[in-house]
Each structure stands twice: as C-alpha cells, then as structure tokens.
Amino acid sequence: MAGLYLDTSALGRVLLGEPDAEAIRDGLARYDAWWSSALLVVELRRLARREGIEEPVERVLRHTRLFDVDRAVIDRASRIDPAEVRSLDAIHLDAAITLAGGGEIAAVLTFDHQLATGCAHHGLRVEAPARP
C-alpha cells in the first residue's frame, strides 16, 4: 500500500494530545509508510522545544520518511498553485505532489485548510480523521 503524507497540523494534534488524536493514530496505522517534507523536522522540533515533548517528537521523526528540500523544490513551491497556499505549506504541497506522482503516497493527512485546498486543486486525496 502506498504511504501517507503528513504535515505538522496533523502530527501536532497527536503529539499535543488533542481530542482527535486517537482517531488520527488509527488513520496513521492504516499505512505502512509515513512521508513528509524535511521541513517537518524543523516544525516538529520547534513544537517540541516549546511544549517540552522532545522524545515523542524524535520517535515520530524516526518513523517518517523525509522528502529532501532542495533548490528545485523551493523553485517549484514558489510558483505552485493555488496562490493562496502559504509559503511553508507550498513546500509540503510540492513534496506531496512529487511523492504522489511517484506512487509513494496515496493521501495527505492535514488539518490545514489552505494545504487541503491546494491538495484538492492538484487531485490529491486528503484525510482529516475526526473523533467519533
């Protein structure tokens, strides 16, 4: 089975113990591989430092395959549609599009409205599990 692309809005909810964390964990368990942009490392470690949750963040990062952010990614993300997608989300969107094109992911797990809109624009399936 193809993997799942994760962004910080989804993983942050799990790491912070938000009410929908269990539903998100159940969704994560359905995929063999988790993917994200290398940007996730910065975003999650910054969250970890603010919240004092370094070890859980490092466990998640060890289980997540990272898509490198190089100059080509930056160039594509700077021009990606729709224009309303914020800068860092554009990097996630470019990574997700590339990974989906290569058959590495089947969906994107996000709770970020603009990223979800960008995914829909490019035909990427979005998951956002909620608690029952």
N, C-alpha and C positions, 0 to 999 in steps of 0.2 A: 504494500500500500504506500502511496505517496505520502510525504510528510506534511506537516502543518507549519505555516509561517506564524511566528509570534511577535507581537510588539509589546512595548512596555506597559501600555494601558491594560493589557490582559494579564501579564505576569505580575505586575504591581498589585493587582487586586488579590491574587493568590498570596503573594508574599506578605501583604498587609492584613490578611485575614478578613477581607471584605465579605459581606453576606453571600455573594455568589461564588465564593472561592471554591466550594465543594463542586458545584456544577462545572466550573472551569476545569478543575482537576479531572473530573470524569470525562470531559471532552478531550483533554490532553492525552488521557490513557488510550484513546481510540487510535492513536497514531504512533507508528514505530519511530519516526524521526521528527525532531523539532528543529526548525530553522529560524534564523533571524539575521539581520544585518549586523556587522561587527559594531555598529552604533549601539546596539543593545548593551554591550559591555559597559560603556560609559554611562548610559542611562540607568542601568540597574545598580551599578556600583555607587553612583551618586545617591540613589534612593537608599541603598544600604547604609551609607555613611550618615545620612540624615536620620534614619529610623533605627540604627543600631542592629541591623539584621544581616551582617556580613556573611555569616556561614550559610544561611539558606540561599542567599543570592549566589554564592560561589557554587553551591550544589546545582542550582538551575543552570548556571553558565556551563558547567562541566557536561551537562546533558544536551546542550543546544549546539547545533552545527551553525557556524558563522559564515556568512557571505561577506567576503572582503570588500571594503570600501576603498576603491582606488580612484584615480583621476577620471577614468571613463564613467564610473558610477556617478561621481559628482557632476560631471558634464551632462549626463542624461537626466539626472534628478533636477538639475537647474532648469530644464526645459520641459519637464513632464507635464502632461495634462491630467486633470484639470488644474488651472492656475490657482484655485483656492486652496489646494493642498499645501500645508505649511512646509517649511524648509526641511526639517528633520524627518517629517512624515514622507516627504518626497523621496528621501533616501531609502526608507523602508519600502515604499511603493515600487521603486525601481528594482530593488532586490527581489521582492515578491514576484514581479512580472518576469524577471530573468529566471528565477527558480521554477516558476510555473511553466515557462516555455521549455525548460529542460526536463520537465516531468518530475522534478524533485518535490514539489508541493501540490496538494490538492485543494487547499483552502488557506485563508488568512484568519487568524484569531485576533480580533481587535475590538475595542470598545470606543475607539476614537472615531467620531462621526466623519471628519474630513478624510481620514485614511480609508474608512469604509466606502465613502463616496468615490474616492479615487480607484479603489479596487473594483467597484461596480462598473465604473467607466471603462475599465480595461478587461472586464469579463471575468474577474477573479471572484470565486465564491468566498463569502465572508461568514465566519462563525462568531457568535457572541452569546454563548450559553448563559442562561439566567437560572436563578434558583427556582424550583417548582413552587 
